[in-house]
Amino acid sequence: MMAARRTPGRVTNEPDDTTHNVLLVEDDDLLSQRLSEYLSGRGFGVTIVESLPSARDLLKRHAFDAVVLDLNLGRDDGLVLARELAARGGPPVVIASARIEESDRVLGLELGADDYLVKPYSFRELFARLKVVIRRAQDGGARFSSRRVARFGRWTADLTAQRVFDESGEEVVLTAGEMDLLKVFLDHPDRVLLRNQLVSMTHTDDAEVFDRAIDVLVGRLRRKLEVDPRRPQLIRTVRTEGYRFTGRVEWTDS
């Protein structure tokens, strides 16, 4: 297999249309080349860039199924790009960083990343997690045979289209993980759900979830859906147990 070559700040291989295409934002040449070869050997198209400006340029010109994002990129901080993509509903982001503190992991998830791996990580594990986030983003609505629409409070959630709107028709952008969690709450209203239940309901076996990931997702949903996230009315905390969705849910199937 011919390894991709790269010069600083430039794209080495353009995305193709035959596989899942991944944008790898990484300034470690050896790591990026080895990871590119590993993913390419498993059917992924990989495009490598080493700076945020190059990543932004590629994301404007091409559609990617996922982004693997380092955080320490010279003078750039990858968290800025994670926040931008989450705000505009971009492709799912898997952060792969040497930042090992739990606070960094929580912050990455709070800003909209779909997953977080700490360097040095297993290529096999990264591949498994990429498959999960891509499947979530692309096939989340395909499992429904009809369109499912839920109305709760001032919100309307079209779970087939994976979109949520307020009463004025303005869309609030949710990440794939946030949408999965919202669906679980809508399917189980007024029921106390333990954290381990929420983990099993929102993830598959090939994606490990650390303890605070559910709390982070709940916090993100509250900031987007609650009138006052500090005094939540839709998603209530049940101390020492988990969470309970208290909104009245009305379903429409078509």
C-alpha positions, 0 to 999 in steps of 0.5 A: 500500500502506498503511504500518503505524503504530506507537506505542512498545511496542505492536503495530501489526498482528496476525499473519494466517493466510494467509502466513508471519508474521514478528515484527520486533523493531526500535526504528528506526521508519523502518527497520521501516516500510520493511522491513515494506512490503518484506516485506508486498509479497512475501507476508509478514505482518509484526508490529512491536514495539520492545521485548523485553517486547512481543516476549515477549507476542506470542510467547506469544499468536501463532505466528510463522514467524521473528523478525527481531531487532535487538540494541540495543533501548534498555536491552534486549539482543536476545541475551537473546531469542535465547537464550530462543527457542533454549532452548525451540525457538521460531521461527528467529531472524535477527539484524539488528544494527549490531554489526559485530564478528565476535565479536558475530556468533559470539556471536549464533550461539552463543546460538542465532540461525539467521543474522546480518546487519549493518546496513545490510543489503539487504532483498532479502538479508534476504528470501532468508535468511528464506525459508531459515530458514523452509523449514528450520524448517517443511519439514526433515522433509518431504523424507523419504518415510518416518520416519528415526530414527538412534541414536548413543551415548546419543542418538536422532534422529528426523530426520523430526520434527526431534527428538533425545532422550537415553536417558531420553527427555528431549528436547534442543532443537536449532535448525534449523541444528544439526539440519541439521548433525547430519543431515549428520554422521549421513549421513556417519559416520567421514568427514572433511568439509571446512568448505566441504563442510559449508557446501554440505551445510547451506545453499542458494545464497541464504544466504551463510555467513561462515567461522566459522559452521560452527565455531560450529554444531559448538561448539553441537552439542558442548555439547548432545550431548557428555559433555565438549564440551572433549574431544569423542568424537562430533564430532572436529576434523581439524586444518587440514581439518574435522570427522569424526563418529565415533559409530556410527550405527544407522538405523531407517526406518518 
